[in-house]
Amino acid sequence: MLRDRSKPVDLFALVPALELRFEPELAELDQLLEDDQIFQQIKTDLSRRRPHTTETGRPSTPVEVILRLLVVQHLYAWSYAQTEHFVGDSLVLRQFCRLGLDPVPHHTTLMRWANLLQPETMHRLLDRVTQLARSLKVTRGRKLRIDSTVVSTAIHYPTDSTLMFDGMRVLTRLVQRATVALTGRRRRSGVLRMREAKDLVRRIEATTAVHASRAGRAERPTLYRRLLAVAQASLGQAERVRQTLAARSEASVQPLCSALEHMAVLVHQVIDQTQRRVLDGQRVPASAKLVSVFEPHTAIIRRGKAHLPVEFGRKIVLDEVDGGLITRFGVLAGNAPDARELPTSLAQHQARFGQAPAVLTADRGFFSRANKRLADDLRIGSVALPRQGPLSAKDQQVRDSAAFRRTYRWRAGIEGRISVLKRRFGLARCRYHGEAGMERWVGWGVLAHNLRQISRAVVAGSTR
């Protein structure tokens, strides 16, 4: 049965000699999380765990406890296990999370509740936090700056040989589990094949080393042919087991059948791109490449960075307004051009604040003639969208004006904001799985950042 709240316990009142209290920013954050709209949106997602979650079953971890634990986790960049440990050891965090004398939920329990939150909910929560910031006069939405960055996925550096080995390893594990489900006996199916594949991968990697001999490099196609043959054998075995599972009517074998089918499709793609690239000498487009069998949504992104020529993850766009708040984030597909996102950013800014910003700025990637016309049509007073390529005399005059330079200098602040989000709020690398996990991870990082910004602004305003 889904519970809303625990019976209130004031730990600070139980130990008056310690004179415990929230620091000002945490006290303000505590008040922000009392908002009923935020609470109801979280409760709506958590209530979908089972058909009658809100009515029957054992009493759950209260919704407000789950909400506050997740905020604390991303506020301090902790893992689930660290959150369980540090909150359990701190009277202040226990009081903040409304735990009282109850035990802290196990980190796996918190993980299961967190996975119920939908990506759309994260955007709605961000909209509500922006409304709270407006009501507290932290921002007026008069300025807007936009930029993009890449959030890496939790994968190793992808090579064709290691990708094939990853797929074979998962297929072998699934076949072994299916054998137990079908026969009731545990067999080490595919172990010898995996040993051979592991040895081939090591030899292939040795041929790519700087000190590799010419003879070793010449041997690489032969090694890849042998590895492809081993992978095809694993696929054949997995397909036979899948067909056997599909003929069974037990509900317990259907997840295994689906997992085998899903992984077989990915391994087929890896085999195909390896055949084309290594043996046929073809160029495989980045958009058609699979770089992880565990995070297949990962994209190959080139942004022209000298220190990071290639990044593996998802490209995100961030909108920042005055007050240092991120009001929108968008997770893009592939390496989409930045310029496409500016109309969406302006439309959503108007929906949130009821008007276009007075100041708009972004880097060269967001410039297009259509975007410049849109900014002019919205009568934005100060626009700094530098264009690429050679400039006409008129464009150069605009570029050299004091207003343009002042606005474009303000744009540089979002680079620092992105740095803070990456270093402090986890946007350097996503720890969740799948596309929905990426949305949740970015959403929680942005929400935690905004809640901290609002708390600091309110405390700073009250001390003036």
C-alpha positions as CSV (number, residue, x, y, z in Angstrom):
1,M,0.0,0.0,0.0
2,L,1.4,3.4,-1.0
3,R,1.8,5.7,1.9
4,D,2.1,9.5,1.5
5,R,3.8,10.4,4.7
6,S,5.2,9.0,8.0
7,K,4.0,10.0,11.4
8,P,6.0,13.3,12.1
9,V,8.9,13.0,14.5
10,D,11.0,16.0,15.3
11,L,14.5,14.6,16.0
12,F,15.8,18.1,16.9
13,A,13.3,18.2,19.7
14,L,14.5,14.9,21.1
15,V,18.0,16.1,21.4
16,P,17.7,19.7,22.5
17,A,21.2,19.8,24.0
18,L,22.8,19.5,20.5
19,E,20.9,22.6,19.2
20,L,20.4,20.9,15.8
21,R,18.9,23.0,13.0
22,F,19.1,23.2,9.2
23,E,21.6,25.5,7.7
24,P,19.8,28.4,5.9
25,E,20.0,27.0,2.4
26,L,18.9,23.5,3.5
27,A,16.0,25.1,5.4
28,E,14.9,27.0,2.3
29,L,15.2,23.8,0.3
30,D,13.1,22.0,2.9
31,Q,10.3,24.6,2.3
32,L,10.5,24.3,-1.5
33,L,10.0,20.5,-1.3
34,E,6.8,21.0,0.7
35,D,5.1,22.1,-2.6
36,D,2.1,19.9,-3.2
37,Q,2.3,20.0,-7.0
38,I,5.8,18.4,-6.8
39,F,4.6,15.9,-4.3
40,Q,1.6,14.9,-6.4
41,Q,3.6,14.4,-9.6
42,I,6.0,12.1,-7.9
43,K,3.1,10.2,-6.2
44,T,1.4,9.7,-9.6
45,D,4.4,7.9,-11.0
46,L,5.1,5.8,-7.9
47,S,1.5,4.7,-7.8
48,R,1.9,2.9,-11.1
49,R,4.2,0.2,-9.6
50,R,1.2,-2.2,-9.2
51,P,-2.5,-2.0,-10.1
52,H,-3.6,-1.4,-6.5
53,T,-0.4,0.2,-5.1
54,T,-2.3,3.0,-3.4
55,E,-4.8,0.7,-1.7
56,T,-3.4,-2.7,-0.8
57,G,-0.2,-4.3,0.3
58,R,2.3,-3.6,3.0
59,P,2.9,0.1,3.9
60,S,5.6,1.5,1.6
61,T,8.4,3.9,2.0
62,P,6.5,7.3,2.1
63,V,6.4,9.3,-1.0
64,E,7.9,12.4,0.6
65,V,10.8,10.3,1.9
66,I,11.6,8.9,-1.6
67,L,11.4,12.4,-3.1
68,R,13.8,13.9,-0.6
69,L,16.2,11.0,-0.7
70,L,16.5,11.4,-4.5
71,V,17.0,15.2,-4.2
72,V,19.7,14.6,-1.5
73,Q,21.4,11.9,-3.7
74,H,21.7,14.3,-6.7
75,L,22.4,17.4,-4.6
76,Y,25.5,15.7,-3.2
77,A,26.4,13.5,-6.2
78,W,26.1,10.3,-4.1
79,S,25.3,6.8,-5.3
80,Y,22.2,5.0,-4.0
81,A,24.4,3.1,-1.5
82,Q,26.1,6.3,-0.3
83,T,22.8,8.0,0.1
84,E,21.6,5.1,2.3
85,H,24.8,5.3,4.4
86,F,25.2,9.0,4.8
87,V,21.5,9.8,5.4
88,G,21.4,7.0,8.0
89,D,24.4,8.5,9.9
90,S,23.2,12.2,9.9
91,L,20.4,13.5,12.2
92,V,20.1,16.6,10.1
93,L,19.6,14.6,6.8
94,R,17.2,12.2,8.6
95,Q,15.1,15.2,9.7
96,F,15.3,16.7,6.2
97,C,14.2,13.4,4.5
98,R,11.4,13.0,7.1
99,L,12.7,9.7,8.2
100,G,12.5,10.3,12.0
101,L,13.5,7.1,13.8
102,D,12.6,4.8,10.8
103,P,15.4,2.9,9.1
104,V,16.7,4.3,5.8
105,P,15.3,2.4,2.8
106,H,17.8,0.0,1.3
107,H,19.5,1.4,-1.7
108,T,18.0,-1.2,-4.0
109,T,14.5,-0.2,-2.8
110,L,15.3,3.4,-3.5
111,M,16.6,2.4,-7.0
112,R,13.4,0.5,-7.8
113,W,11.2,3.5,-6.8
114,A,13.4,5.9,-8.8
115,N,13.1,3.8,-11.9
116,L,9.3,4.3,-11.9
117,L,9.6,8.1,-12.6
118,Q,8.8,8.9,-16.2
119,P,10.9,11.2,-18.4
120,E,7.9,13.5,-18.9
121,T,7.6,13.9,-15.1
122,M,11.1,15.3,-14.9
123,H,10.2,18.1,-17.4
124,R,7.0,18.9,-15.5
125,L,8.9,19.0,-12.2
126,L,11.4,21.4,-13.9
127,D,8.5,23.6,-15.0
128,R,7.0,23.7,-11.5
129,V,10.4,24.6,-9.9
130,T,10.7,27.5,-12.5
131,Q,7.2,28.7,-11.4
132,L,8.4,28.6,-7.8
133,A,11.5,30.6,-8.7
134,R,9.3,33.3,-10.4
135,S,7.0,33.5,-7.4
136,L,10.1,34.0,-5.1
137,K,11.5,36.6,-7.6
138,V,14.6,34.6,-8.2
139,T,14.2,35.1,-12.0
140,R,12.0,37.2,-14.3
141,G,13.0,35.4,-17.5
142,R,14.3,38.6,-19.2
143,K,17.5,37.0,-20.4
144,L,18.0,33.7,-22.2
145,R,21.2,32.0,-23.2
146,I,21.4,28.6,-24.9
147,D,24.2,26.0,-25.3
148,S,24.7,22.3,-25.9
149,T,26.9,19.7,-24.3
150,V,27.4,15.9,-24.3
151,V,26.5,13.6,-21.4
152,S,28.5,10.5,-21.7
153,T,27.0,7.1,-21.3
154,A,28.6,4.4,-19.0
155,I,30.4,2.4,-21.7
156,H,34.0,1.5,-22.5
157,Y,35.7,2.8,-25.6
158,P,34.0,0.9,-28.4
159,T,36.0,-1.3,-30.9
160,D,34.5,-3.9,-33.2
161,S,36.2,-6.8,-31.5
162,T,35.2,-5.8,-27.9
163,L,31.6,-5.1,-29.0
164,M,31.4,-8.5,-30.5
165,F,32.9,-10.1,-27.4
166,D,30.4,-8.2,-25.2
167,G,27.5,-9.5,-27.3
168,M,28.8,-13.0,-27.2
169,R,29.3,-12.9,-23.4
170,V,25.7,-11.8,-22.9
171,L,24.3,-14.4,-25.3
172,T,26.3,-17.1,-23.6
173,R,25.0,-16.1,-20.2
174,L,21.4,-16.0,-21.4
175,V,21.8,-19.5,-23.1
176,Q,23.1,-20.9,-19.8
177,R,20.1,-19.5,-17.9
178,A,17.8,-20.8,-20.5
179,T,19.4,-24.3,-20.2
180,V,18.6,-24.2,-16.5
181,A,15.0,-23.2,-17.2
182,L,14.5,-25.9,-19.8
183,T,16.3,-28.8,-18.2
184,G,16.7,-28.0,-14.6
185,R,20.4,-28.6,-14.8
186,R,23.2,-26.2,-15.0
187,R,25.6,-26.5,-18.0
188,R,28.6,-24.5,-18.9
189,S,27.4,-24.0,-22.5
190,G,29.7,-22.0,-24.7
191,V,32.6,-21.7,-22.3
192,L,35.2,-23.0,-24.7
193,R,33.9,-20.7,-27.4
194,M,34.2,-17.7,-25.1
195,R,37.8,-18.6,-24.2
196,E,38.6,-18.7,-27.9
197,A,36.9,-15.3,-28.5
198,K,38.7,-13.7,-25.6
199,D,42.1,-14.9,-26.9
200,L,41.2,-13.5,-30.4
201,V,40.2,-10.1,-29.0
202,R,43.5,-9.8,-27.1
203,R,45.4,-10.7,-30.3
204,I,43.4,-8.2,-32.3
205,E,44.0,-5.4,-29.7
206,A,47.8,-6.2,-29.8
207,T,47.8,-5.6,-33.6
208,T,46.5,-2.0,-33.0
209,A,49.2,-1.1,-30.5
210,V,51.8,1.5,-31.5
211,H,54.7,-1.0,-31.2
212,A,52.9,-3.7,-33.2
213,S,54.9,-5.2,-36.0
214,R,54.0,-5.1,-39.7
215,A,53.3,-8.9,-39.7
216,G,51.0,-8.5,-36.7
217,R,49.0,-5.8,-38.5
218,A,48.8,-7.9,-41.6
219,E,47.3,-10.7,-39.4
220,R,44.4,-8.6,-38.2
221,P,41.9,-9.5,-41.0
222,T,42.5,-13.2,-40.4
223,L,41.9,-12.8,-36.7
224,Y,38.7,-10.9,-37.4
225,R,37.4,-13.6,-39.7
226,R,38.0,-16.2,-37.0
227,L,36.2,-14.0,-34.4
228,L,33.3,-13.5,-36.8
229,A,33.0,-17.2,-37.2
230,V,32.9,-17.7,-33.4
231,A,30.3,-15.0,-33.1
232,Q,28.1,-16.6,-35.8
233,A,28.3,-19.9,-33.9
234,S,27.1,-18.2,-30.7
235,L,24.3,-16.6,-32.7
236,G,23.3,-19.9,-34.1
237,Q,23.2,-21.5,-30.7
238,A,21.2,-18.6,-29.2
239,E,18.7,-18.8,-32.0
240,R,18.1,-22.5,-31.5
241,V,17.6,-22.0,-27.8
242,R,15.2,-19.1,-28.5
243,Q,13.1,-21.2,-30.7
244,T,12.9,-23.9,-28.0
245,L,11.8,-21.2,-25.5
246,A,9.3,-19.8,-27.8
247,A,7.6,-23.2,-28.1
248,R,7.1,-23.3,-24.4
249,S,4.0,-21.9,-22.7
250,E,5.4,-21.1,-19.3
251,A,5.4,-17.4,-18.4
252,S,8.8,-17.7,-16.7
253,V,10.6,-18.4,-20.0
254,Q,9.2,-15.5,-21.9
255,P,11.6,-12.8,-20.5
256,L,14.5,-15.0,-21.4
257,C,13.1,-15.5,-25.0
258,S,12.7,-11.7,-25.3
259,A,16.2,-11.0,-24.0
260,L,17.8,-13.5,-26.4
261,E,15.9,-12.0,-29.3
262,H,16.9,-8.4,-28.4
263,M,20.6,-9.2,-27.9
264,A,20.7,-11.3,-31.1
265,V,19.6,-8.3,-33.1
266,L,22.4,-6.2,-31.6
267,V,25.0,-8.8,-32.2
268,H,23.8,-9.1,-35.8
269,Q,24.4,-5.4,-36.2
270,V,27.9,-5.6,-34.7
271,I,28.8,-8.4,-37.0
272,D,27.5,-6.5,-40.1
273,Q,29.4,-3.3,-39.3
274,T,32.6,-5.3,-38.6
275,Q,32.3,-7.1,-41.9
276,R,31.7,-3.9,-43.8
277,R,34.4,-1.9,-42.1
278,V,37.2,-4.3,-41.5
279,L,36.9,-6.9,-44.2
280,D,35.2,-5.0,-47.0
281,G,36.9,-1.7,-46.4
282,Q,33.7,0.3,-46.4
283,R,33.0,3.5,-44.4
284,V,30.2,3.0,-42.0
285,P,28.3,6.2,-41.2
286,A,28.4,7.2,-37.5
287,S,24.6,7.3,-37.4
288,A,24.5,3.6,-38.5
289,K,27.1,2.4,-36.0
290,L,26.3,0.6,-32.7
291,V,28.9,1.5,-30.1
292,S,27.5,-0.5,-27.1
293,V,25.2,-3.5,-26.7
294,F,24.4,-2.3,-23.2
295,E,23.5,1.3,-24.1
296,P,22.4,1.0,-27.7
297,H,21.0,4.5,-27.7
298,T,24.6,5.9,-27.4
299,A,25.5,8.3,-30.3
300,I,28.9,9.1,-31.8
301,I,29.3,12.9,-31.5
302,R,32.0,15.1,-33.0
303,R,31.9,18.8,-31.8
304,G,35.3,20.0,-33.1
305,K,36.9,19.9,-29.6
306,A,40.7,19.4,-29.8
307,H,40.9,17.6,-26.5
308,L,37.8,15.5,-27.2
309,P,37.6,14.7,-30.9
310,V,34.9,12.1,-30.4
311,E,32.4,11.7,-27.6
312,F,30.1,8.8,-26.9
313,G,26.8,9.6,-25.2
314,R,23.9,11.9,-25.9
315,K,23.8,15.6,-26.9
316,I,21.7,17.8,-24.7
317,V,20.6,21.4,-25.1
318,L,20.2,23.7,-22.0
319,D,18.3,27.0,-21.7
320,E,19.5,29.3,-18.9
321,V,17.7,32.5,-17.7
322,D,18.8,35.3,-15.4
323,G,19.1,34.0,-11.9
324,G,21.3,31.1,-13.0
325,L,18.3,28.7,-13.5
326,I,18.1,26.0,-16.2
327,T,14.5,26.2,-17.5
328,R,14.7,23.5,-20.2
329,F,16.8,20.6,-21.2
330,G,16.4,18.5,-24.3
331,V,18.1,15.2,-25.1
332,L,18.8,15.1,-28.8
333,A,18.9,12.1,-31.2
334,G,22.4,11.6,-32.7
335,N,24.5,14.6,-33.5
336,A,21.7,17.0,-34.5
337,P,22.5,20.6,-35.4
338,D,22.2,23.1,-32.6
339,A,20.3,25.6,-34.8
340,R,17.2,23.4,-34.9
341,E,16.7,23.8,-31.1
342,L,16.5,27.6,-30.9
343,P,12.9,28.0,-32.0
344,T,11.9,25.3,-29.5
345,S,13.7,27.2,-26.7
346,L,12.0,30.5,-27.6
347,A,8.6,28.9,-27.8
348,Q,9.0,27.2,-24.4
349,H,10.4,30.4,-22.8
350,Q,7.3,32.3,-24.0
351,A,5.0,29.5,-22.6
352,R,6.7,29.7,-19.2
353,F,7.2,33.5,-18.8
354,G,4.4,34.8,-21.0
355,Q,6.8,36.8,-23.2
356,A,9.9,36.6,-25.3
357,P,13.2,37.4,-23.6
358,A,14.7,40.8,-23.9
359,V,18.1,39.4,-24.3
360,L,19.0,36.3,-26.4
361,T,22.4,34.8,-27.0
362,A,24.0,31.5,-28.1
363,D,27.2,30.4,-29.9
364,R,27.8,30.1,-33.6
365,G,26.2,26.7,-33.8
366,F,22.7,28.2,-33.1
367,F,22.9,30.7,-35.9
368,S,20.8,30.5,-39.0
369,R,19.0,33.1,-41.1
370,A,15.6,31.6,-40.0
371,N,16.6,31.9,-36.4
372,K,17.7,35.5,-36.9
373,R,14.4,36.3,-38.6
374,L,12.5,34.6,-35.7
375,A,14.3,36.8,-33.1
376,D,13.5,39.9,-35.1
377,D,9.9,38.9,-35.5
378,L,9.6,38.4,-31.7
379,R,11.2,41.9,-31.3
380,I,13.9,40.7,-28.9
381,G,15.8,43.8,-28.0
382,S,19.4,42.5,-27.8
383,V,20.4,39.4,-29.9
384,A,23.9,38.0,-30.1
385,L,24.0,35.1,-32.5
386,P,27.3,35.3,-34.2
387,R,27.2,33.8,-37.7
388,Q,29.8,31.5,-39.2
389,G,32.0,32.4,-42.2
390,P,33.1,35.8,-43.6
391,L,31.0,38.8,-42.5
392,S,29.6,41.6,-44.6
393,A,30.4,45.2,-43.7
394,K,27.0,45.5,-42.0
395,D,27.3,42.3,-40.1
396,Q,30.8,43.3,-38.9
397,Q,29.4,46.7,-37.7
398,V,26.8,44.9,-35.7
399,R,29.4,42.4,-34.4
400,D,31.6,45.3,-33.2
401,S,28.8,47.2,-31.4
402,A,28.9,47.6,-27.7
403,A,25.5,46.0,-27.2
404,F,26.4,42.9,-29.1
405,R,29.7,42.5,-27.3
406,R,28.0,43.0,-23.9
407,T,25.4,40.4,-24.7
408,Y,27.8,37.9,-26.0
409,R,30.0,38.3,-23.0
410,W,27.0,37.3,-20.9
411,R,26.7,34.2,-23.0
412,A,30.0,32.9,-21.7
413,G,28.4,32.3,-18.3
414,I,26.6,29.3,-19.5
415,E,29.9,27.6,-20.1
416,G,30.6,27.9,-16.4
417,R,27.1,26.7,-15.7
418,I,27.7,23.5,-17.7
419,S,31.0,23.0,-16.0
420,V,29.2,23.1,-12.6
421,L,26.5,20.7,-13.8
422,K,29.2,18.2,-15.0
423,R,31.4,18.5,-12.0
424,R,28.9,18.9,-9.2
425,F,25.6,17.4,-10.4
426,G,26.7,14.4,-12.4
427,L,26.1,15.5,-16.0
428,A,29.6,14.4,-17.0
429,R,28.5,10.8,-17.2
430,C,25.0,9.2,-17.0
431,R,24.8,6.4,-14.4
432,Y,21.3,5.3,-15.4
433,H,20.5,2.9,-18.2
434,G,18.5,3.4,-21.4
435,E,17.0,6.5,-23.0
436,A,14.5,7.0,-20.2
437,G,17.4,6.7,-17.7
438,M,19.3,9.4,-19.6
439,E,16.3,11.7,-19.3
440,R,15.9,11.0,-15.6
441,W,19.6,11.5,-14.9
442,V,19.8,14.8,-16.7
443,G,16.5,15.9,-15.2
444,W,17.5,15.2,-11.6
445,G,20.8,16.9,-12.1
446,V,19.2,20.0,-13.4
447,L,16.5,19.9,-10.7
448,A,19.0,19.6,-7.9
449,H,21.0,22.5,-9.4
450,N,17.9,24.7,-9.7
451,L,16.8,24.0,-6.1
452,R,20.2,24.9,-4.8
453,Q,20.2,28.1,-6.8
454,I,16.8,29.1,-5.6
455,S,17.7,28.4,-2.0
456,R,20.9,30.4,-2.2
457,A,19.2,33.3,-3.9
458,V,16.4,33.5,-1.2
459,V,18.9,33.2,1.6
460,A,21.1,35.9,0.1
461,G,18.1,38.2,-0.4
462,S,16.9,37.7,3.2
463,T,20.4,38.7,4.6
464,R,20.7,42.0,2.7
